[in-house]
Amino acid sequence: MYAYFDRDNVALKGLAKFFKESSLEERHHAEIMMKYQNMRGGRVMLQSMLMPLSEFDHAEKSDALNAMELALSLEKLNNEKLLNLHSIANEKNDTHLVDFIESQFLVGQVEDIKKISEYVAQLRRVGKGHGVWHFDQMLLNGGVAA
């Protein structure tokens, strides 16, 4: 999504910045999980992933709204997977893993879901065109409207 919004024919630098920072954060989370897996004596086994969308054309929605809705669905899926892992750790009485998931991920997931949900609501209000540009400027300037 970063690469899409950074393109010269899209030029929404605030959205590019948001998605790049989000990507780096998710990578950091993956590295935390891998380090934990190694610490516990496990083996990290990475598998291929589906290629993400690279175009966001939609008749009624802006590309920004379409991308942000996708980001929201991925955050919710991630949260669901973490909750499932937390539940299994609870069932197995693995208090260390329970504490690790709670302290490293769950609070941040809820905060990220709320923030992106608000962005989706705002993008739905502004429609296409100038409203998206203004929203982009808000992201570019650190959350303060330009």
N, C-alpha and C positions, 0 to 999 in steps of 0.2 A: 504494500500500500504506500510505503514511503516512496518507492521508485515511481509509482504512478503519479502521485501528487507533486513530485519534484520535476516532472517532465516539463519541457519548455512550452508545450501546448496546453498544459493544465495550470501550472504555475501557482499552486496554492501552498506556499511555503510554510504556513502555520500547520496545516494538516500534515505535510511532509515531516515537519519537526515532531509533531505529536506521534505519528506512526513509527518514526525512527526511534524515538525515546521509548515507546511501548515495546518495540522489538528488542531493544537492548535490555530492558527490564525483564522480559520473558526469557531471554538468553541467560541472564544472571540467575533467574530462578531455576532454570534447567541445570546450570552449573552447581548451584547449591544442592539440588537433588542428587546429582551425580557424585558430589563429594560425600554426601550423607550415605549414599549407597556403598561407596568404597569404604567409608569408615565402619560400616556395619558388616563388612566382609562379603558384600555382594559383588556382582559383576554388572557393569553398565553395558547394556545392549541396545544400541541405537538402531532404529529402523527407518526406512524411507517414509516420507510424508507425502500427502497429496499436494500437488502444485497449487499455490493460492491463485485467486483471481488476479488478473492483471488489467482488466478493463471493468468499468463500473457503469456502463450505459444502462439507463432505465427510463422508460417513457415518462413516468410521473415523478420520480425522485431525482434529486441531485446526486451527482457522483459522491459528494461528501456524505449525504445521508445514507446512501446505499452502503458505503464503506464503513461508516460508523455503526450501522445496524449489524453488519457482519462482525465487526470487532466486539460488539456487545454479546452477540450469540456465542462467540468463541470464549469470552470471559465467563459467561454463564456455564458453558460446557466444562471449562477448566475448573470452575468452582464445584460443579457436580462431581467431577472425577476426584478432586481433593476430599470432598465429603465422603465419597465411597471408600477411599483409602483410609480416612480417619475412622470410619465405621468398622472396617476390617481390623485395623489396629486395635480398636476398642474390644472387639470380639476376641482377639488373640491375647488380650491383656498386655499389649506392647505399649506401656506408658511412655516410653522414650519416643517412639514414633508419633504417638498422639500429641505429645508436647511439641515435638518438632513441627508437625503440620500446623498446629494452632499458632505457635509463636512465629513461624516463618512465612505462612501463606494466607491463612483464612481471613484475618482482619484486613489485610491488603486487598484480597479478592473482593470483599464486600465494598470497600471504599472505591475500588476501580469500577465495579459494576454500577455503583451509584453515580459516579462521575460520568461514565459513558452514557448511562441512561439519561442523564440531564442533557448531554450533548445531543443525543438523538431527539429529545423533546424540543430543544432549541432549533435544531436543523429542520425539523418538521414544520416549525412555525415560520422560518424564514424563506422556505421554498427554494427556488433555483435563482441563479443570477447574483445580483448585488448582495443579497442577504448572505449567501454562502461566502462571498469575498469578505464581508464584514466579520462573519464568524471566524474565518481563517485569520484575519488580522488580530482578533481577540486571542486565538491560540498562539500566534506568533509573538505577541506581546506579553505572554505569560499569564493569560486568563483575564486581563484587563481590556475592556472594550477600547478600540482605537478611536 
